[in-house]
């Protein structure tokens, strides 16, 4: 998956808790200054414009994306559009509606993962290996099987 380094911070790669990708951008879930955060960056290495940086949405600000609706919690579309447009501008895609739409999709897709992030691992601590087996079955027959540690 994509990984870029900018101003001493690596986005994606081994330091990310989880990564999602869509279109020209990706979202990596990182701990930024100890806080779970969604970090949005372009897929290709390097930023598109001089001065462009990854966009960071920390957990403490992500609550703005959600409001109480008639059927429980729902995404506040107005806030989502504003944040997505800002993110597109920050990463170097000012005025690009397609990229802003893609970022909005990524933000919504990452909200549950952001809330599920564990505390930041201590320096030098290795993330625990995934245990178990992943299987695809049809009509009770195993079509494909792989150890989960190979997929992590």
C-alpha positions as CSV (number, residue, x, y, z in Angstrom):
1,X,0.0,0.0,0.0
2,X,1.0,3.6,-0.4
3,X,3.5,5.2,2.0
4,X,4.8,8.7,1.9
5,X,7.2,10.5,4.2
6,X,6.7,14.2,4.8
7,X,8.2,16.5,7.3
8,X,9.5,13.6,9.5
9,X,6.1,11.8,9.5
10,X,5.5,8.6,7.6
11,X,2.0,8.2,6.3
12,X,0.9,4.6,5.7
13,X,3.2,1.7,5.8
14,X,4.1,-0.3,8.9
15,X,3.3,2.6,11.3
16,X,-0.4,2.7,10.2
17,X,-3.0,0.8,12.2
18,X,-5.2,0.4,9.1
19,X,-5.2,1.7,5.6
20,X,-8.1,2.3,3.1
21,X,-7.6,3.4,-0.5
22,X,-10.0,4.9,-3.0
23,X,-9.3,6.7,-6.3
24,X,-6.3,9.0,-6.1
25,X,-6.1,9.1,-2.3
26,X,-5.7,6.9,0.7
27,X,-6.6,7.2,4.4
28,X,-4.2,5.8,7.0
29,X,-5.2,5.4,10.6
30,X,-2.3,6.7,12.7
31,X,-1.7,8.0,16.2
32,X,-0.8,11.6,15.8
33,X,0.6,13.1,19.0
34,X,-0.9,10.1,20.8
35,X,-4.4,10.6,19.4
36,X,-6.1,8.2,17.0
37,X,-6.4,10.1,13.7
38,X,-7.4,9.6,10.0
39,X,-4.6,10.9,7.8
40,X,-5.5,11.6,4.2
41,X,-2.8,11.7,1.5
42,X,-2.5,11.2,-2.3
43,X,-1.6,7.7,-3.4
44,X,1.5,8.6,-5.3
45,X,4.6,9.7,-3.4
46,X,5.2,13.4,-2.9
47,X,2.7,16.1,-2.6
48,X,1.1,17.7,-5.7
49,X,1.8,21.3,-4.7
50,X,4.6,22.9,-2.8
51,X,3.5,23.4,0.8
52,X,0.8,20.7,0.5
53,X,0.7,18.3,3.5
54,X,-1.4,15.3,4.6
55,X,-4.7,16.2,6.1
56,X,-5.3,14.9,9.7
57,X,-8.6,14.4,11.3
58,X,-8.1,13.5,15.0
59,X,-10.7,11.5,16.9
60,X,-11.4,14.6,19.1
61,X,-12.6,16.5,16.0
62,X,-14.3,13.5,14.2
63,X,-17.4,13.8,16.4
64,X,-18.3,16.9,14.3
65,X,-19.1,14.5,11.4
66,X,-21.9,12.8,13.3
67,X,-25.2,14.2,14.6
68,X,-28.3,12.7,16.1
69,X,-30.9,11.9,13.4
70,X,-34.4,10.4,13.4
71,X,-32.9,6.9,13.3
72,X,-30.0,7.5,15.7
73,X,-26.6,8.8,14.8
74,X,-26.0,9.8,11.2
75,X,-23.4,11.7,9.2
76,X,-23.8,15.5,9.1
77,X,-23.4,15.9,5.3
78,X,-22.7,19.7,5.5
79,X,-19.8,19.2,7.9
80,X,-18.6,16.2,5.8
81,X,-18.5,18.2,2.6
82,X,-16.7,21.1,4.3
83,X,-14.0,18.8,5.8
84,X,-13.6,16.8,2.6
85,X,-13.1,20.1,0.5
86,X,-10.6,21.3,3.1
87,X,-8.7,18.0,3.0
88,X,-8.6,18.1,-0.8
89,X,-7.1,21.6,-0.7
90,X,-4.6,20.7,2.0
91,X,-3.3,17.7,0.1
92,X,-3.0,19.7,-3.1
93,X,-6.3,19.2,-5.0
94,X,-7.9,22.6,-4.5
95,X,-11.2,22.8,-6.2
96,X,-11.2,19.2,-7.4
97,X,-14.7,18.0,-6.7
98,X,-14.0,14.3,-7.6
99,X,-11.1,14.1,-5.1
100,X,-13.3,15.9,-2.4
101,X,-16.0,13.3,-3.0
102,X,-13.5,10.5,-2.7
103,X,-12.2,11.9,0.5
104,X,-15.7,12.2,1.9
105,X,-16.3,8.5,1.1
106,X,-13.0,7.6,2.9
107,X,-13.8,9.7,5.9
108,X,-17.2,8.0,6.4
109,X,-15.6,4.5,5.8
110,X,-12.9,5.2,8.4
111,X,-15.2,6.5,11.2
112,X,-15.9,3.1,12.8
113,X,-12.2,2.1,12.5
114,X,-11.1,5.3,14.1
115,X,-13.4,4.7,17.1
116,X,-12.1,1.1,17.3
117,X,-8.4,2.1,17.4
118,X,-6.6,0.8,20.5
119,X,-4.3,3.1,22.5
120,X,-1.0,3.9,20.8
121,X,1.6,1.1,21.1
122,X,4.6,2.0,23.2
123,X,7.8,2.8,21.3
124,X,9.4,-0.5,20.2
125,X,6.3,-2.5,21.0
126,X,5.4,-4.9,18.2
127,X,1.8,-5.1,17.2
128,X,0.4,-8.6,18.1
129,X,0.2,-11.0,15.2
130,X,-3.2,-11.9,13.9
131,X,-4.2,-15.4,14.8
132,X,-6.7,-17.7,13.1
133,X,-7.6,-18.7,9.7
134,X,-9.5,-16.9,6.9
135,X,-11.7,-19.1,4.7
136,X,-13.9,-18.6,1.8
137,X,-16.7,-21.3,1.6
138,X,-19.5,-22.2,-0.7
139,X,-22.0,-24.9,-0.1
140,X,-20.0,-26.0,3.0
141,X,-16.8,-26.5,0.9
142,X,-13.6,-24.6,1.6
143,X,-12.7,-22.8,-1.6
144,X,-9.7,-20.8,-0.2
145,X,-7.9,-20.8,3.1
146,X,-5.0,-18.8,4.5
147,X,-3.4,-18.2,7.9
148,X,-4.4,-14.8,9.2
149,X,-0.8,-13.9,10.2
150,X,0.1,-14.1,6.5
151,X,-2.5,-11.5,5.6
152,X,-1.6,-8.9,8.3
